[in-house]
Amino acid sequence: MTLLHPDAAAQVLADGGVVALPTETVYGLAARADDDAAVAQIFRTKGRPADHPLIVHVADAEAARHFAADWPPLAQRLTAAFWPGPLTVIVPRRAGVAEAAAGGHATIGLRCPSHPVFAQVLTAARLRGVLGLAAPSANRFGRVSPTTAAHVLAEFGGAVPVVDGGECAVGIESTIVDCSRDHPVLLRPGTIDAPALAAAAGEAVRAADAQAPKAAGTLAAHYAPRARLRLFAPEALAQALAEAATRPPAGLAVYSRARWAHVAWRWVAMADDPGLTARQLFATLRRLDDEGVREIWVEAPPGDDPRWAGVLDRLQRAAVAHLSV
């Protein structure tokens, strides 16, 4: 793995290269958003469909407006409340700007990350004429996102240079809110929950509908470990484990808040705190893959608690991924 200093990374990016960078959510595979050829490298490296849009990361709202045809009052209220931080707003895209990064769509996702290393790279890149970095998670398309530099190395075998910023503090990808219409629509939950969004927006946040623009990380199947992941309601997990006690599946691991230790399977404790679980989630799934686990039975977090929505979303999509192969 080639480790880069932030200033060196900024130069690679300005020259049209690709670098893995730490954000507070996950590590991102970054390229300058205004260079379609550079962005194409991201799609090739990840194996990501070219019409699936990327999020463009900016230093501040001023830089964000370079990519936006319009900056709605709703976007202003939300970014004033949560930037820098793990919030992406979808706004109308300025014609002729970052077309490849937006997957050719008329809208664009914009985020201002709070990680100090990413901010340092953005500042250094801006001095070199780069106003924004397209940066999806630094992993193969559809797989578990990386939250350490070592995860990026495991994913790409050293082919992608990395700026090491330590472990990501949030651990799952940003909350995405569509601000391109006359009301806020939650496209992807994260660690900023719906009540907090509604308080900042001044109105309730609606669920995604058929008119929602395409956005990153919203495919039904996503975030999947190599092991088969099955998601159970707490009572269903208890019943399944009781039935498996005498003949458990080979290579079974259980990831739950309730303790289900047994000699025949690997048990990993899920934290009671949703923020801590979000921070640990992807690292836990990667560790279980590294241990050779073949099945992961996961206790679903409470669906009626908005603080858990981001974790539940990632687990549901990971479970669907194994149903679709």
DOTORKOL-963879 format. One record per residue (C-alpha): x, y, z; residue in three letters. Coordinates in steps of 0.25 Angstrom, whole numbers. Each point is the difference from the previous one (the first is absolute). Layout:
REM residues N
  east north    up resn
     X     Y     Z  ALA
...
//
This chain:
REM residues 325
  east north    up resn
     0     0     0  MET
     5    14    -4  THR
    -2    10    11  LEU
    -1    14    -4  LEU
     1    13     8  HIS
   -12     9    -2  PRO
     8    10    -8  ASP
     5   -11    -9  ALA
   -14    -6    -2  ALA
    -5    14    -4  ALA
    10     0   -11  GLN
    -4   -14    -5  VAL
   -14     4     0  LEU
     3    14    -7  ALA
     7    -8   -11  ASP
   -12    -9    -2  GLY
     4   -12     9  GLY
    -8    -8    10  VAL
     3    -1    15  VAL
    -7    -6    11  ALA
    -3    10    11  LEU
    -6    -1    14  PRO
   -13     7     4  THR
    -8    -1    13  GLU
    -9   -10    -7  THR
     8   -10    -8  VAL
    13     1    -9  TYR
    -3     6   -13  GLY
     6    -3   -14  LEU
     2    14    -4  ALA
     2     7   -14  ALA
    -2    15    -4  ARG
   -14     1    -3  ALA
     2    10   -12  ASP
     8   -10    -8  ASP
    -8   -11    -6  ASP
    12    -9    -4  ALA
     4     0    15  ALA
   -14    -3     4  VAL
     0   -11   -10  ALA
    11    -7     8  GLN
    -8     0    12  ILE
   -11    -8    -7  PHE
    10   -10    -6  ARG
     7    -2    13  THR
   -12    -3     7  LYS
    -8    -7   -11  GLY
   -11    10     2  ARG
   -11     2   -11  PRO
     3    14    -6  ALA
   -14     5     2  ASP
     0    -2    15  HIS
     4    14     5  PRO
    11     3     9  LEU
     0    10    12  ILE
     9    13    -2  VAL
     7     4    12  HIS
     3    15     2  VAL
     7     9    10  ALA
   -12     9     3  ASP
   -14     5    -6  ALA
     7    10    -9  GLU
     8   -11    -7  ALA
   -13    -8     0  ALA
    -7    11    -8  ARG
    10    -2   -12  HIS
    -7   -14    -2  PHE
   -14     5     2  ALA
   -10     6   -10  ALA
    -8     5    12  ASP
     2     0    15  TRP
   -14    -2     6  PRO
    -3     6    14  PRO
    -2   -14     5  LEU
    14    -4    -4  ALA
     5    13     7  GLN
    -7    -3    13  ARG
     5   -15     0  LEU
    14     3    -3  THR
     0    12    10  ALA
    -4   -10    10  ALA
     9   -12    -3  PHE
    12     4    -9  TRP
    11    -4     2  PRO
    -6   -13     3  GLY
    -6   -13    -5  PRO
   -11     6    -8  LEU
    -2     0   -16  THR
   -10     9    -6  VAL
    -5    -2   -14  ILE
    -2    12    -8  VAL
    -1     4   -15  PRO
    13    -1    -7  ARG
     6    11    -8  ARG
     0    -4   -15  ALA
    14    -4    -5  GLY
     6    -2    14  VAL
     3   -14     6  ALA
    -8    -7   -10  GLU
     7   -14     2  ALA
     0     2    15  ALA
   -15     2     0  ALA
    -2   -13    -9  GLY
    -5     9   -11  GLY
   -12     4     9  HIS
    -6    14     1  ALA
     2     0    15  THR
    13    -1     8  ILE
     3    -4    15  GLY
     9     9     8  LEU
     7    -2    13  ARG
    10     8     9  CYS
     7   -11     8  PRO
     5     3    14  SER
    12    -9     0  HIS
    13    10     2  PRO
     8    -8    -9  VAL
   -10     0   -11  PHE
    -2    15     2  ALA
    15     2    -1  GLN
     0    -7   -13  VAL
   -11     8    -5  LEU
     7    13     4  THR
    13    -4    -7  ALA
    -8    -5   -12  ALA
    -7    14    -1  ARG
    13     7    -1  LEU
     2    -9   -12  ARG
   -13     4    -7  GLY
    -8   -12     5  VAL
   -14     4     6  LEU
    -5   -13     4  GLY
     3   -15     0  LEU
    -9   -11    -4  ALA
     2   -11    10  ALA
    -9   -13     2  PRO
     5   -10    10  SER
    13    -6    -3  ALA
    -4   -14    -2  ASN
    -5    -9   -11  ARG
   -14     3    -4  PHE
   -11    -6     9  GLY
    10    -5    10  ARG
     3     5    15  VAL
     5    14     1  SER
    14     2     6  PRO
     2     8    13  THR
    15    -1     1  THR
    11     1   -10  ALA
     3   -15     3  ALA
   -14    -3    -6  HIS
     4     8   -13  VAL
    12    -8    -1  LEU
    -7   -13     2  ALA
   -10     4   -11  GLU
     9     5   -11  PHE
    13    -7     4  GLY
     9    13     0  GLY
    -5     4   -14  ALA
    -6    13     6  VAL
     8    10     7  PRO
    -5     3    14  VAL
     0    12    10  VAL
    -1    -7    14  ASP
    -9     8     9  GLY
    -2   -11    10  GLY
   -14    -6     3  GLU
   -12     7    -5  CYS
    -8     6    12  ALA
   -14    -2    -6  VAL
     2   -13    -8  GLY
   -12     0    -9  ILE
    -3     9   -12  GLU
    -6    13     0  SER
   -15     3     1  THR
    -5     4   -13  ILE
   -12    10    -2  VAL
    -6     5   -13  ASP
    -1    15     0  CYS
    -3     1   -15  SER
   -15     1     2  ARG
    -9     8     9  ASP
     1    -9    12  HIS
    11    -8     7  PRO
     1   -15    -4  VAL
     9   -10     7  LEU
     7    -9   -10  LEU
     9    -7     9  ARG
     0     0    15  PRO
    13     2     8  GLY
     4     5    14  THR
    -8    13    -1  ILE
   -14    -5     3  ASP
   -13     5    -6  ALA
    -4     8    12  PRO
    13     8     0  ALA
    -2     2   -15  LEU
   -14     5     2  ALA
     4     9    11  ALA
    10     7   -10  ALA
    -9    -1   -12  ALA
   -12     6     7  GLY
    -9   -11    -5  GLU
    -1   -15     0  ALA
     9    -8    -9  VAL
    -7    -9    -9  ARG
     3   -14    -5  ALA
     6    -2   -14  ALA
   -10    -2   -11  ASP
     0    -3   -15  ALA
     4    14    -4  GLN
    13     0     9  ALA
    13     3    -7  PRO
    10   -11    -1  LYS
    10     0    11  ALA
    12    -7     6  ALA
    -2   -12     8  GLY
   -15    -2    -2  THR
     0   -13    -8  LEU
    -8   -11     7  ALA
    13    -9     0  ALA
    12     6     6  HIS
    11     0    12  TYR
     1   -15    -1  ALA
    11    -8     7  PRO
     5   -13    -7  ARG
    -7    -8    11  ALA
   -15    -2    -2  ARG
    -7    10     9  LEU
   -14    -3     6  ARG
    -8    10     7  LEU
   -10    -5    11  PHE
   -10     7    10  ALA
     5    -3    14  PRO
   -11   -10     2  GLU
     3    -7   -13  ALA
    15     0     3  LEU
    -3    -7    14  ALA
    -8   -11    -7  GLN
    10    -2   -11  ALA
    12    -1     9  LEU
    -8   -10     9  ALA
    -3    -9   -12  GLU
    15     1    -4  ALA
     5    -3    13  ALA
     2   -15    -3  THR
     4     2   -15  ARG
     4    14    -3  PRO
     4     4   -14  PRO
    15    -1    -2  ALA
     8    13     2  GLY
   -11     7     7  LEU
     1    13     7  ALA
   -10     8     8  VAL
     0    15     1  TYR
   -10     5    10  SER
    -3     8    12  ARG
    -6   -12     8  ALA
    11   -10     4  ARG
    -1   -13    -8  TRP
    14    -6     3  ALA
     1   -15    -3  HIS
    12    -9    -3  VAL
    -5    -3   -14  ALA
     0    15    -5  TRP
     7    13     1  ARG
    -7    11     8  TRP
     3    15    -2  VAL
    -7    10     9  ALA
    -8    11    -7  MET
     1    13     9  ALA
   -13     5     6  ASP
     4    14    -5  ASP
    -4     3   -15  PRO
    12     9    -2  GLY
    10   -10     5  LEU
    -6   -11    -8  THR
     0     9   -13  ALA
    15     2     3  ARG
     3   -15     2  GLN
    -9    -6   -11  LEU
     8    -1   -12  PHE
    13    -3     7  ALA
    -8   -11     7  THR
    -5    -6   -13  LEU
    14     1    -6  ARG
     6    -7    12  ARG
    -9   -12    -1  LEU
     3    -1   -15  ASP
    15    -1     4  ASP
    -3   -10    10  GLU
    -6    -9   -11  GLY
   -15     1     6  VAL
   -10    -6   -10  ARG
   -13     5     6  GLU
    -3    13     8  ILE
   -13     0     8  TRP
    -3    14     4  VAL
   -10     5    10  GLU
    -8    11    -7  ALA
     1    13     8  PRO
   -14     6     4  PRO
    -7     6   -12  GLY
    -8     9     7  ASP
    12     8     6  ASP
     5    11   -10  PRO
    14    -1     6  ARG
     2   -14    -5  TRP
    -5     3   -15  ALA
    13     1    -6  GLY
     6   -13     6  VAL
   -13    -7    -4  LEU
     0     5   -14  ASP
    14    -5    -2  ARG
    -3   -14     6  LEU
   -13    -1    -8  GLN
     8     3   -13  ARG
    11   -10     3  ALA
   -10   -11     3  ALA
    -7     3   -13  VAL
    13    -1    -8  ALA
     1   -15     4  HIS
   -14    -2    -4  LEU
     3     5   -14  SER
    12    -8    -3  VAL
//
